[in-house]
């Protein structure tokens, strides 16, 4: 195949026009092989003369005659032969492949009707032929990507329908579909429009998520332009993308990322028009920001969401959000009795819910109970967030407290109290030192020698400033008083 376009030496349009009815009549009379020979002879001349339009017309005519004659063996053979001809013109091959791809839906429909049962799968055969032709050719990369998507869908369909006694198991079929899609790097394709490219990457992410390869899902998420998702025509792609992001975040217990994803979903007109859907999104926003571990980003997002009056549509969840914003202790039995029935009915905390069930490498090292019941695991994490909030509140109001009193305030056993406190200290959320012999927890950080001196120097400086300011005010009052006395004597 030529690497660079050659200058056309001759125009074979009259010859092609004259040959077309002749070979069509031969094909109708059952002489397809004679028609193929005549087309091949003229095709060689047009190809050597670099007449692209005539060559493309002959190639498409050739495969159309094979299709009309229902000779699919000849169709596959001629597709392969014509694409491998020496000095074949690129654009001519592109048009030939595009024409052949239009017949794939017809073969697919025939396959679904059971026409190919017990015989060769003609749809699959044509797909494989076209994929072989497009392999390694940049000018056919768009066609190859679309063919790969079709073949991956075929393998995925076998996951649910194929018998278990096949050489390839259901897992093998899923791996085959995911591997086919991951081999195509559509982000580098300039011939594919943004919408189709984004759809292809989302399909890659979905298949990788099904087989538990979440690291590739993360890589795929970074290939998508989020600015493009904000456009009006990309609503469906946006919702699919953030649904996958939520699944990915739950696999990694990244609740803050899940909260941010739901905020992006909320910022969609289609969601805001549906009240029940909007309410569900708002509830998830509040739940996930509460479940997120405490840090500066989480605290900032927590207060911003609390300041948003639109979240009051989910009144019960908003009241729970208020509890985490307010610097007051929350007793877990009260929280459980007040908000438990509502929260436990959602998929996030439902006992039988499989939302966010760990798969792949994320399931390694996890307890069997947490893997089987991810909703229960998140409920335990909510309890943990309540405990951590209470400890932060206690650290803000107490400089020292006994372990016994701390255990009472937290409604926890002594060992769990100490472990939770140690975790917060390790995460540098609070400062605390435990005196075990005395059973006292000290939340006040001991100052160093230089810090004490600096503090004393600052206090002395403040006192001297106040003394100087007071002396100045007293002198001012004396001056005003003397001036007023002088005016009285003069009068």
SULVENVEN-V624926 format. One line per field, one symbol per residue. ss: DSSP state (H for helix, E for strand, - for the rest). A space follows every 10 residues. Layout:
ss->???
//
This chain:
ss->---------- --HHHHHHHH HHHHHHHH-- -HHHHHHHHH HHHHHHHH-- -HHHHHHHHH HHHHHHHH-- -HHHHHHHHH HHH------H HHHHHHHHHH H--HHHHHHH HH-------- -HHHHHHHHH HHHH---HHH HHHHHHHHHH HHHHHHHHHH H--------H HHHHHHHHHH HH---HHH-- ---HHHHHHH HHHHHHHHHH ---HHHHHHH H----HHHH- -HHHHHHHHH HHHHHHHHHH H---HHHHHH HHHHHH--HH HHH-HHHHHH HHHHHHHHHH H----HHHHH HHHHHH--HH HHH-HHHHHH HHHHH----- -HHHHHHHHH HHH------- ---------H HHH----HHH HH-HHHHHHH HHHHHHHHHH HHHHHHH--E EEHHHHHHHH ---HHHHHHH HHHHHH---- --EEE----E EE------HH HHHHHHHHHH HHHHHHHHHH HHHHHHHHHH HHHHHHHHHH -
//
